[in-house]
Structures are given as structure tokens and as C-alpha cells.
Amino acid sequence: MKLPPNGQLLRIFIGESDKYQGQPLYEWLVIKAKEEGLAGATVLRGLMGFGANSRIHTSKILRLSLDLPIVVEIVDTPEKIKTFLTCIESVVTEGLVTLEKAVVHIYRGKPQDEK
């Protein structure tokens, strides 16, 4: 797959304990992105954060949180991101979803004979 240089970065900020259909929401989002043919997805786990409810989530031992911040990042064409957003609109019930322009400089995997 080749990505054009004018891409879009989708960031989905959710909590680690958020679920959809009994599975972690971040897992569902990544699997859905793959099913929809998006270029790729990455899940990042935050050490500390807060959101719309202004509740601090942290990994510190004294305030061990079971709901650490999670960011799912996806880069693809604006058209494919827009289509994906319609798939997840009703699924992300709490959190933040942002879009940014992304200039795709390199997007490549290992050649098939090296896998």
C-alpha cells in the first residue's frame, strides 16, 4: 500500500478501562481500523492525564489507577479517516477525538521475502 504525502492523523484519547462489546475499546478500535483497510494504528499508554471530567489518572504507586490514559493514533488519507470516523462515532462515548494534517514522508514495511 502506498500513502500519498497529504495524509491525516486521527488521535483518539480514551481510558484504559473503556470497553466496547466486552473488549477493551483500544483493541476494538485497532481491529476495526485493520478491517476497514487503514494503513496502521498505534496504541500509546499514558503515565498520567485528565480529561473532560477533570479526574487525574496516574500510574504512581500511591494513586494506582486502573484507568490510565490511552491514545490510539491512525494515519491515512483524509477520505479513509472520514469513513472510519463514521464507524466509531457512536462507539467512543467518552474521550476526545482530534484530527491533524500529516505529511507522510515514509510508509513502508519489510519486503515479502524478509518476513
C-alpha positions in Angstrom: 0.0 0.0 0.0 1.2 3.5 -0.8 0.1 6.6 1.1 0.0 10.0 -0.6 2.1 12.7 1.1 -1.1 14.6 2.2 -2.4 12.4 5.0 -4.4 12.9 8.1 -3.6 12.0 11.7 -6.5 10.7 13.8 -6.0 10.7 17.6 -8.5 9.0 19.9 -8.0 9.8 23.6 -9.8 7.3 25.8 -9.3 5.4 29.1 -7.7 2.1 29.6 -10.8 0.6 31.2 -13.1 1.8 28.4 -14.9 -1.2 26.8 -16.9 -1.9 23.7 -18.8 -5.2 23.3 -16.9 -6.7 26.2 -13.3 -6.0 25.0 -11.0 -3.1 25.6 -12.1 -0.2 23.4 -8.5 0.4 22.2 -8.3 -3.2 21.0 -11.6 -2.9 19.2 -10.5 0.4 17.5 -7.3 -1.2 16.2 -9.1 -4.3 14.9 -11.8 -2.1 13.3 -9.1 0.1 11.7 -7.5 -3.1 10.2 -10.8 -4.4 9.0 -11.5 -1.0 7.3 -8.2 -1.2 5.4 -6.5 1.7 7.2 -2.7 2.0 6.8 -2.0 1.2 10.5 -2.7 2.1 14.1 -0.7 2.5 17.3 -1.9 2.4 20.9 0.0 4.5 23.4 -0.4 4.2 27.2 0.0 7.3 29.1 1.6 7.7 32.6 -0.7 10.4 33.7 -3.5 12.6 32.4 -7.0 14.0 32.8 -9.9 14.8 30.5 -13.4 16.3 30.4 -14.2 15.0 33.9 -11.0 16.6 35.4 -10.2 13.4 37.2 -6.4 12.7 37.4 -5.4 9.3 36.2 -1.8 8.3 37.1 0.4 5.2 37.4 2.0 6.4 40.6 2.1 3.7 43.3 0.3 5.8 45.9 -2.6 6.6 43.4 -2.6 3.5 41.3 -5.1 3.9 38.5 -6.8 1.1 36.6 -7.8 3.7 34.0 -4.7 5.1 32.6 -4.9 7.4 29.5 -4.8 5.6 26.2 -4.1 7.3 22.8 -4.9 5.5 19.6 -3.1 7.1 16.6 -4.0 6.3 13.0 -2.6 8.0 9.8 -4.2 7.5 6.4 -5.8 9.6 3.7 -8.4 12.2 4.8 -11.1 10.2 2.9 -10.4 6.9 4.7 -10.2 8.7 8.1 -13.5 10.3 7.5 -15.1 7.0 6.7 -13.6 5.4 9.8 -14.9 8.3 11.9 -18.4 7.4 10.9 -17.8 3.8 12.1 -16.6 4.9 15.5 -18.8 7.9 16.2 -21.3 6.1 18.4 -18.6 3.8 19.9 -16.4 6.4 21.6 -18.8 7.6 24.2 -16.2 9.3 26.4 -12.9 10.9 25.5 -11.5 13.2 22.8 -11.1 12.7 19.1 -8.8 15.0 17.1 -7.6 15.4 13.5 -4.4 16.9 12.2 -2.8 17.3 8.8 0.0 14.8 8.4 2.8 14.9 5.8 3.6 11.3 5.0 7.4 11.1 4.3 8.0 7.3 4.5 5.5 4.4 4.8 6.9 1.0 4.1 7.0 -2.5 5.5 9.6 -5.2 5.2 9.8 -6.8 1.7 7.8 -10.0 1.5 10.9 -12.2 1.2 12.3 -10.9 4.6 9.2 -11.7 6.6 
